[in-house]
Amino acid sequence: MIINDENLNNIQGGGWKMVAVGVGMILTIIVGIADGYMRPLKCN
């Protein structure tokens, strides 16, 4: 199947993936800060 330029311009979607990535980044930072606060390790 060949898709022309008009059909390519009408494709929608993918916005929720960026939201999920942003939420994952924020959760990773929060978990890292909590882990460092609750279980501090000395630098070697």
Secondary structure, DSSP 8 states (H G I E B T S, - for coil): ----HHHHHT----HHHHHHHHHHHHHHHHHHHHHHHHS-----
